[in-house]
Amino acid sequence: MKKLIFWLALQFCSLSLMAQINTDRVLAIGRNALYFEDYVLSIQYFNQVIRSKPWLAEPYFFRAVAKINLDDYKGAELDCTACLERNPFLAQAYYARGIARQSMEDYDGAIADYERGLEFKREDRAMMVNEAVAYIQKKDYDGAEKMFERLMKAYPKYSMNYLTRGAMYLEKGDTAKALADYDKAIELDAYYAPAYGNRAIVYYQQQDFEKALADLNEAIRLDPRENGYYINRGLVRYQMNNLRGAMADYDQVIGLDKDNLIARFNRGLLRFQVGDNNRAIEDFDVVLQLEPDNYMAYYNRALLRYETGDYGGAINDFDIVLNEYPDFLPGYYSRAEAKKKLGDAAGADKDIWTAYRKEEQAKKDRASGKQLASSASSQGNASQNQASNDENTREQSDKNIDKFNRLVVYDKEEERKSKYQNEVRGRVQDRNVRVDLEPQFILTYYEKPDEVKSQLYYSKLIDDFNRRQALKMKLLITNDEAALTEGQVATHFASIDDYSARIGQNPNDADAYLGRAIDYMLVQDFAAAIKDYDKVIELQSDAVIAYFNRAVVRYKQMQYEDSNRKAEILDMPSAGGMTFSFGKKGVTSSPVTLSATNALQEVEDKERAYNHELITRDYDKCIQLAPEFVYAYFNRANLRCALRDYRAAIQDYTEAIERDPEFAEAYFNRGLARLSQGDTNRGIADLSKAGELGIVNAYSIIKRMMN
């Protein structure tokens, strides 16, 4: 349960008509930041509004949404409560508070909130699904069944209903009903990876490994970046005695996430089994760096060190294990062997006699009816860690040292959460793999790391600009911006003040305007950013960077305004395809007449066309000034796709690819554009090339098209 989708924020009706212009502007910038996932920054803006107008409900709600995305559930709950104290008729505030409470395991409170929200939006699918999951989490299966009945009646063809109910049946131990629901979910939506992943768990429990493997193969084809599928497939392959295949799966997980503990531990065990001892030690080294109290890793590494002749290192690891588990008899015998190799006969004899005495005492205790506490229970884990039914595996939290050589699987609790994590929070209907264009590129200072993509973004234009050191930081080109941290927010607000001071001293300092424009852009103040880009272009008519970023910011502003405009019309469909009403009895008749709606739509269409024209002119100018700058072609192509001018978009993507034959995103988007035109063969070829270059979602789309 990691994200609240932004339609909550977009559906919230503006309540601050009485607020002063400055307050409105700050709130709008905060909503910009929230829409573009810059949560820390958005909270700073909402704080300002709350300090200025503490009686408004709206900023508390938006701040709660940001806090949920930052996993501050208690803070989100308090903010939602403050919002509802100021206006108790806001369905989305009940929904958000329900999510916060559910995340804190306050299931009764969450259910109460969802029910209250459903009084305003009687058939809100997301709230109904979340409420059903909350009932499951509190083990009230009767309550969950009733909610599923409501869901099935309202949305009989919604595959998520069956997927979630199937997870409930599996938790109850009714595998037959669980399997039937998973089959139905796949029948309704054959391209949703979690349905196959969940059904594979049922087959695994039934020891039908062939079917489990087939489902996991399909899940991986549809979602090749989900680590859990590879880990589960590795386990299935291990049960089928396919050690090479299991190893390959753990290799894949570590390639995606080098710090994955389960994959590291399991690969270490498999390497141990096949005699690849030195590399097995490397895996356990990583496990112990990440989890210094993993005594099973210490014991396995000790055995490996013994095998490789590092007897001193082995003894050190045995010491650590036996200090924690003083009744673990194999540890004494193993340490004795290592001491013999070092010529410490006395130490070896002492370990053997210690083990012998403990073993004899254990026999006496059993004979007298006493039960010897297991090593795990002595650490307080017996009540919360049950042994796996499978003798080859153990749960990740199971600390019973006797299971040191078993493959690790997800805890039952974590496994249970994974069945619901795609259903809880926000717009569950959008959890399916979405076929979206790769987003536009932007010149900024920060980007999210991506270990999968092989593409390194480079531009001689940007390289030459950075050599001038005209700005305080080095510019980079990316289409995956990173949200600002709290420290970065403060840095860029201070930087705005510094550049303003420079401009005060020299009103014709184009670099200062450019630096301030980028700062404004980073703190989501788009209007101020555009104004400064205008000034840069006025001072330097060949400023490619200013033209490019002005186009990007204008497009972002247009995206946000389009979504916000839809959300502010009561009872009209929002960006999430849902409706919003303040009527106590549910959705009421729309207060917006058809003629008024048509007139408003006509105005919006003209405004949108004008904005598109401005953005296109900026990209045209970039290409005129710097024809080798491939990112201008790419962004202009994306704009043309938004206008459904796929022929022109394909030409632009092709121009970009001719200048950079390794441009993965251009292949991906050109593939989608070609598919939109019915050019299936060339579209799939482009997607294949994009996948080869690191855009793994291309493969799931190819799979859909092939079917």
C-alpha positions, 0 to 999 in steps of 0.5 A: 500500500504505497500510493494514494492516486491524485484524483482525490485531490483533483476531485476536491471542489474549490472552497476558498472563493473568499480567500485573498488572491495571494492565498489562492495562488499559494494554494494553487501552486501547492496543488501543482506540486501535489499533482506532480508528486512533489509531496514535501514541497506541496506541504510547505505551500499548504502550511502557508495557507493554513497559517494565513486562513486556518478556517479553510477546509481545503488545505488540510485535505490536500496536506493529508493527501501529501502526508499519505503519500509520505506514509505519515498516516497519523498526520494525514488522519489529523489533517482529514479530521481538521478538514471535516471539522470545517466541512463535514460533507466532503466524501473524499476527506472520509475516503482519505482518512479511511486510507490513513486509518487502514494503513495504521490497522485501525480497521473499524475506524477505516470502515466507519469512514468508508461508510460515511463517504459512501453516504455521499457517493453510494457506489464509489468503487474504490471506497467499496473495495477498500472497505472490503479489504478492511473487513478481511484485514480484521478477519470479519469475513461475513462483513467482507462477503456482504461488501463483495455482494454490493460490489458485484451488484454494482460492478459485475464485470469488474475483475478486481472484485474477483481478485480481491475476493479470491485473496479472501477465500485463500486466506480462509483456506478455501482454495477451490473458491479462491481458484474459481475467483482468480479464474474469473478475474483472468477471464474478465481481464487477461492482462492483469499480472497480479491475477496470475501471480495470486493464482500461482500461489494457489497452485503452489499450495496444491503442489501443482508446480507446472501450473504455478510456473505457467502462471508466474511466467505469464505474470512476469511477461505482463509485469517484468519489473515485479521482484516478487514474481521472480522470487516465487518462480525461483521457489517453484523451479527449486521444487522442480529441481531446476536449480539453474532456473531458480538461480537465474530468477534470483539473478534477475531480482538482484539485477533489479534490486541489488539489496533484495535480502530474500534473493541474496540469501536464496542465491547464496544457498543455491551457490553453496549447493552447487559448490560455487563457494566464493560467490556464495560467500559474497552473497552472504556478505551482502546479506550481513551488511544489510541485516547484521543480526541475520544469524542464519547468514552467519552460520552459512558463511561460517560453513562456506569459510570452512570449505574454502579454508578460512578457518579463522573466519569460520570460527568468528562466525560460529562464535557469533551464532553460538553467542545468540543460540547457545543450545544450537548443537551443530554449531559446536560440532562445526566449530570443533572441526574448524578449531582442529584445522587450526591445531587447537585440539583443546578448544575442539574437545571443549566444544565437543564435550559442551555439545555432548552435555547439552544433548544428554541434558535434552534427552533427560528433559524429554524423558521427564516430560519437559519440552526443550525450548527451541532456539527460535522460541528462546528469542521470542519468535515462537508465537509469531513464526510458525514453521512452514509446511514445506520442509525446504522453506522458511518464512523470512521472519522465522529465526529458528536457527535449525532452518539455516539451510532452507530457502526464504519465502515471504512471510504469510503476513507480507504475502497477504498484504501483497494480495491486497496492495494493488487494490487498496488506495485510490483509483484501483481501476488504474492499477492495470498496466497502462499504455502511456507514452513515455513522458516529455523531457525537461532540463532540470537538476534532478532525476530519479535513478533507473538501473534498468534503462541503458540509455544515457541522456546526453546533449552537446548543447547542454554540455556546452552550456554547463561548461559556462557555469552560468548557473549554480548547478549542472543542468541535465536532461531527463523525462523522470524528474525527482521530487524535491527533498525538504532541504532542496526546497529550502535551497531553491527558495533561497536561490530565488532570493539570490537571483532576484538580488542579482536581477535587481543589480542588473536587470539585463542579466539573462542567466539570472532570469534563467536560473530563477526560472528553473528555480520557480519551475522546480517549486512548481510556480509555473506562472512565475517560471514562464514570465522569467523564460519570457524575459530570457528570450527577450534578452537572448533570442537564441536561448534554446534552453529557455524556449525548450523549458518554457514549452515544457512548463506550458504543457505541464500547466495545461495538463494541470489546468485540464484536470483541475477544470474537470474536477471543479465542475460538480457531478461531471466526470473527473480525470479518474472517470468518477463523479463527485457530489455533495448531496447527502443521498448520493449523486444528485442531478447536475447543476450544470446545464447541457447548454452551459456545459457545451459553451464551456467546452467550446471555450476550453477547446479554443484555449487548449488549441491556443496553448498547443500552438504556443508550445509548438512554436517554442519547439519549432524554434528550438529545432530551428536553432539547434536541429541536432537537439533530439529532445525537441523533436521528441517533445513535439511528437508527444504534443502531436500524439496528444492532438491525435496527429500520429502521422506527424508525431511518427515523423518527429520520433523518426527524426529523433531516432535518426539523430540518436539510434539508441533513443529508447523512448522514441522507439517506444512512443513511435511504436505506440503511435504506429499501433494507433494507426493500425501499423501493427508489425512496425509498431511491435518492432519499435516496442521490441527495440525499446524493450531491448534498450531498457523500457521493460513495459514494452514487453507487456504491450507486445504480449497484448498485441500478440494475443 
